[in-house]
Amino acid sequence: MPNSAVVYSGVYEVDRLRRRRDRRVQEYIQRRSRRFYRPPPPITMCRITKFVVYLIIFVGLLAVVTGIMVVLVMHFRIPPDRPAVTKVPGLCTVPGTLVGGEKRIEWGVSLLKEIGAFRREIERHLDPFGVIGEIRMTGCNTDLFWGYATGRPCILLKLTNTLGFKPITYDSALELPEHAPDDLFYYVISRPRDLRTNRIWVSCSVRDSDIKVNINYIPHRFFKINELSTQTASFSNHDHGEEDHPALSRFIGVQVSEIPPNHDVFFHCQVWAKNIPLDMASAKFRMRLMAPVSKKVQILDEWEG
């Protein structure tokens, strides 16, 4: 029969075959799912008890780990008044201009600009302590210019990097090293026995032994280590009935008098403790009193042969 005589009845037979195939696929999937399907176990008292026990064990372990972390943090916590790294104390001086490894202090009665600059520099370090700082350094500031207007200049010695450091002090004059100055040796001997302990001693001397000057320490010639141990605690000042700031105890005034005019006078200050190297806790400064030089008129006798 030629193809032109064939009358197609449409897509009926194809659609019916596809529906049968899809039905077989669905039946196969259903059989597979029934084969592997496991219904959830029933909720019983035993299962509830196991869940509660597991939850208690988990919470307990979590609490133990958290407690260990809290203990470690509290044990190794750095207090706010302690540095992260303990350093060896150093010594610095105020005022002056740093040139090389030493401070230079040049002043004169007529050099009001320099005297004013020295006054502002000293007061900038003592202003945070208010009246207590002025009372502690009263002997240095009798002329309101820290001695620079009357020929008795005062230099502040400041002990640095003291937080967290535990110095080992010389509690007797016999414990001082042989190269310690003689005046420091006699000063320690002159103090009562109970006032020699827990002291970091201070000494200042002139390099040139031919130059004689007077050196006075205000308020005293030592640092108390119990006042340097913390940053926030305060100690009582029984002389004035007030409380001093502990940072103020790191300052000592060194008053110098009878300085020869128009001469460079070199000073070397050191602090003395068994575990503080002298090259670390030492300061050098040069002072020069500028004074007008009188012109001497020399009369020559023209008849002098």
C-alpha positions as CSV (number, residue, x, y, z in Angstrom):
1,M,0.0,0.0,0.0
2,P,1.5,3.3,-1.0
3,N,2.2,5.7,1.8
4,S,-0.1,8.3,0.4
5,A,-3.0,6.0,1.1
6,V,-2.2,5.6,4.8
7,V,-4.3,7.8,7.1
8,Y,-2.6,8.5,10.4
9,S,-4.7,8.4,13.5
10,G,-2.6,10.9,15.4
11,V,-0.4,10.5,18.5
12,Y,-2.9,8.5,20.6
13,E,-0.9,5.2,20.5
14,V,2.4,7.1,21.5
15,D,0.8,8.9,24.4
16,R,-0.6,5.6,25.8
17,L,2.8,3.9,25.6
18,R,4.4,6.8,27.5
19,R,1.8,6.7,30.2
20,R,2.4,3.0,30.7
21,R,6.2,3.6,31.0
22,D,5.8,6.4,33.5
23,R,3.4,4.3,35.6
24,R,6.0,1.4,35.7
25,V,8.7,3.9,36.8
26,Q,6.5,5.2,39.6
27,E,5.7,1.7,40.7
28,Y,9.4,0.8,40.8
29,I,10.2,3.9,42.9
30,Q,7.4,3.1,45.2
31,R,8.7,-0.5,45.7
32,R,12.2,0.7,46.3
33,S,11.1,3.3,48.9
34,R,9.1,0.7,50.7
35,R,12.0,-1.7,50.7
36,F,14.4,0.8,52.4
37,Y,12.0,2.9,54.4
38,R,12.4,2.6,58.2
39,P,9.8,4.2,60.3
40,P,11.1,6.4,63.2
41,P,11.4,4.6,66.5
42,P,8.7,5.3,69.0
43,I,9.4,7.9,71.8
44,T,9.9,6.0,74.9
45,M,11.1,6.8,78.4
46,C,14.4,5.1,77.8
47,R,15.1,7.3,74.8
48,I,14.2,10.4,76.8
49,T,16.5,9.4,79.6
50,K,19.4,8.8,77.3
51,F,18.9,12.2,75.6
52,V,18.9,14.0,79.0
53,V,22.1,12.1,80.1
54,Y,23.9,13.1,76.9
55,L,22.8,16.7,77.3
56,I,24.1,16.8,80.9
57,I,27.4,15.3,79.9
58,F,27.8,17.8,77.1
59,V,27.0,20.8,79.3
60,G,29.3,19.5,82.0
61,L,32.3,19.2,79.6
62,L,31.5,22.7,78.2
63,A,31.5,24.1,81.7
64,V,34.8,22.4,82.6
65,V,36.5,23.8,79.4
66,T,35.1,27.3,80.1
67,G,36.3,27.2,83.7
68,I,39.8,26.2,82.6
69,M,39.9,29.1,80.1
70,V,38.7,31.5,82.8
71,V,41.4,30.4,85.3
72,L,44.1,30.7,82.7
73,V,43.0,34.2,81.7
74,M,42.8,35.3,85.3
75,H,46.2,33.7,86.2
76,F,48.1,35.2,83.3
77,R,46.2,38.5,83.2
78,I,48.4,41.6,83.2
79,P,47.2,44.1,85.8
80,P,46.6,47.7,84.7
81,D,49.4,49.0,87.0
82,R,52.0,46.6,85.6
83,P,53.9,46.7,82.3
84,A,53.8,43.8,79.9
85,V,57.6,43.6,80.0
86,T,59.7,44.5,83.1
87,K,62.7,46.7,82.3
88,V,65.8,47.8,84.2
89,P,65.2,51.3,85.6
90,G,66.9,54.3,84.1
91,L,67.7,57.8,85.1
92,C,66.8,61.1,83.3
93,T,67.2,64.7,84.2
94,V,65.1,67.8,83.7
95,P,65.6,70.5,82.4
96,G,68.2,70.9,79.7
97,T,68.9,70.3,76.0
98,L,70.0,66.8,75.1
99,V,73.2,66.9,73.0
100,G,74.8,63.5,72.4
101,G,74.5,61.5,75.6
102,E,74.3,64.4,78.1
103,K,72.1,67.4,78.9
104,R,73.4,70.9,78.6
105,I,72.1,73.6,80.9
106,E,73.3,77.2,80.1
107,W,71.8,80.1,81.9
108,G,72.6,83.5,83.4
109,V,70.8,86.2,85.4
110,S,70.4,88.3,82.3
111,L,69.2,85.3,80.1
112,L,65.5,85.6,81.1
113,K,64.3,83.6,78.1
114,E,66.4,80.6,79.0
115,I,65.4,80.8,82.7
116,G,61.7,80.9,81.7
117,A,62.1,77.9,79.4
118,F,63.8,75.9,82.3
119,R,61.0,76.9,84.6
120,R,58.2,75.8,82.2
121,E,60.0,72.5,81.6
122,I,60.3,71.6,85.3
123,E,56.7,72.7,86.1
124,R,55.4,70.7,83.2
125,H,56.6,67.5,84.9
126,L,55.3,68.6,88.4
127,D,52.0,70.2,87.5
128,P,50.1,66.8,87.3
129,F,50.8,66.4,91.1
130,G,49.3,69.8,92.1
131,V,50.1,71.3,95.4
132,I,51.7,68.1,96.7
133,G,54.5,68.4,94.0
134,E,55.1,72.0,95.1
135,I,55.3,71.0,98.7
136,R,57.7,68.2,98.0
137,M,60.1,70.4,96.0
138,T,59.8,73.6,98.1
139,G,63.5,73.7,98.8
140,C,64.3,73.8,95.1
141,N,61.9,76.7,94.3
142,T,62.7,79.4,96.8
143,D,62.9,82.1,94.2
144,L,59.9,80.8,92.0
145,F,62.4,80.2,89.2
146,W,63.8,76.9,90.6
147,G,67.0,78.6,91.8
148,Y,68.1,79.8,88.3
149,A,67.5,83.4,89.3
150,T,69.6,83.3,92.5
151,G,72.5,81.1,91.4
152,R,71.2,77.9,93.1
153,P,69.7,75.9,90.2
154,C,67.8,72.8,90.7
155,I,67.7,69.7,88.5
156,L,65.1,67.0,88.7
157,L,66.2,63.4,88.7
158,K,63.5,61.0,87.6
159,L,63.7,57.2,88.0
160,T,62.1,55.5,84.9
161,N,60.8,52.0,84.2
162,T,60.2,51.2,87.8
163,L,56.8,49.4,87.5
164,G,57.1,45.7,88.1
165,F,60.8,45.9,88.9
166,K,62.0,44.6,92.3
167,P,65.4,46.2,93.2
168,I,67.8,44.6,95.6
169,T,69.1,47.4,97.8
170,Y,72.2,48.1,99.8
171,D,71.0,48.1,103.4
172,S,74.3,48.9,104.9
173,A,77.2,51.1,104.0
174,L,79.6,48.1,104.2
175,E,77.6,46.5,101.3
176,L,78.3,49.4,98.9
177,P,80.9,48.7,96.2
178,E,84.4,50.0,96.6
179,H,84.0,52.5,93.7
180,A,81.0,54.2,95.5
181,P,81.6,57.8,96.4
182,D,82.9,58.5,99.9
183,D,80.1,61.1,100.7
184,L,77.5,58.4,100.0
185,F,79.3,56.0,102.3
186,Y,79.2,58.5,105.2
187,Y,75.7,59.5,104.4
188,V,74.4,55.9,104.7
189,I,76.4,55.5,108.0
190,S,74.9,58.6,109.4
191,R,71.3,57.3,109.0
192,P,69.6,55.1,111.6
193,R,69.7,51.4,111.0
194,D,65.9,51.2,110.4
195,L,66.1,54.0,107.8
196,R,68.7,52.3,105.6
197,T,66.6,49.4,104.3
198,N,64.6,49.5,101.0
199,R,66.4,52.5,99.7
200,I,67.9,53.2,96.2
201,W,70.7,55.6,97.0
202,V,71.6,58.5,94.7
203,S,74.9,60.2,94.2
204,C,75.9,63.2,92.1
205,S,79.5,64.3,91.6
206,V,81.6,66.7,89.5
207,R,84.0,65.1,87.0
208,D,86.7,67.7,87.5
209,S,87.9,67.3,91.1
210,D,89.5,70.8,91.0
211,I,86.0,72.4,90.8
212,K,84.3,72.6,94.2
213,V,80.5,73.0,94.2
214,N,77.8,72.3,96.9
215,I,75.2,69.6,96.1
216,N,72.0,69.3,98.1
217,Y,69.3,66.6,97.6
218,I,65.7,67.6,98.0
219,P,63.7,66.1,99.8
220,H,66.2,63.3,100.4
221,R,69.0,61.3,98.8
222,F,67.2,58.1,98.0
223,F,64.2,56.5,96.4
224,K,61.9,54.3,98.5
225,I,61.2,51.0,96.7
226,N,57.8,50.5,98.4
227,E,56.7,53.8,96.9
228,L,57.8,52.7,93.4
229,S,56.1,49.3,93.3
230,T,52.7,50.4,92.0
231,Q,51.1,53.1,89.9
232,T,47.7,53.5,91.5
233,A,48.3,53.0,95.2
234,S,49.0,56.1,97.3
235,F,51.1,56.5,100.4
236,S,50.6,58.8,103.4
237,N,52.7,61.9,103.9
238,H,52.8,62.3,107.6
239,D,54.7,65.6,107.5
240,H,51.9,67.4,105.8
241,G,48.9,65.2,106.6
242,E,48.1,64.6,102.9
243,E,48.5,61.8,100.4
244,D,51.2,61.9,97.7
245,H,50.9,60.5,94.3
246,P,53.3,57.5,94.0
247,A,54.7,58.7,90.7
248,L,55.9,61.8,92.5
249,S,58.2,59.6,94.6
250,R,60.3,59.0,91.4
251,F,61.5,62.6,91.4
252,I,64.4,64.0,93.5
253,G,65.7,67.5,93.3
254,V,69.4,68.1,93.0
255,Q,70.3,71.7,94.0
256,V,73.7,73.0,93.0
257,S,75.3,76.2,94.4
258,E,78.7,78.0,94.2
259,I,79.1,77.2,90.5
260,P,82.1,79.1,89.0
261,P,80.9,81.5,86.3
262,N,81.8,81.0,82.6
263,H,83.1,77.5,83.3
264,D,81.7,74.1,82.0
265,V,80.9,72.0,85.0
266,F,80.2,68.3,84.2
267,F,78.0,66.3,86.6
268,H,77.5,62.6,86.8
269,C,74.5,61.2,88.7
270,Q,74.0,57.5,89.6
271,V,71.6,55.3,91.5
272,W,72.9,52.5,93.6
273,A,71.2,49.1,93.8
274,K,72.6,45.6,93.6
275,N,70.6,44.6,90.5
276,I,70.7,48.0,88.6
277,P,73.7,48.4,86.4
278,L,75.4,51.8,86.8
279,D,75.6,52.3,83.0
280,M,71.8,52.0,82.8
281,A,70.7,54.1,85.8
282,S,73.1,57.1,85.3
283,A,72.7,60.6,83.9
284,K,75.2,63.1,82.7
285,F,74.7,66.9,82.3
286,R,76.8,70.0,81.8
287,M,76.1,73.3,83.5
288,R,77.4,76.7,82.6
289,L,76.7,79.9,84.4
290,M,76.9,82.8,81.9
291,A,78.2,85.9,83.5
292,P,79.3,89.2,82.0
293,V,83.1,89.5,81.7
294,S,84.5,92.8,83.0
295,K,86.8,94.5,80.6
296,K,90.1,95.3,82.1
297,V,91.6,98.5,80.7
298,Q,95.3,98.3,80.5
299,I,97.1,101.6,80.5
300,L,100.5,101.5,78.8
301,D,103.1,104.0,79.8
302,E,104.5,105.3,76.6
303,W,107.7,106.2,78.5
304,E,108.2,102.7,79.6
305,G,111.1,101.3,77.9
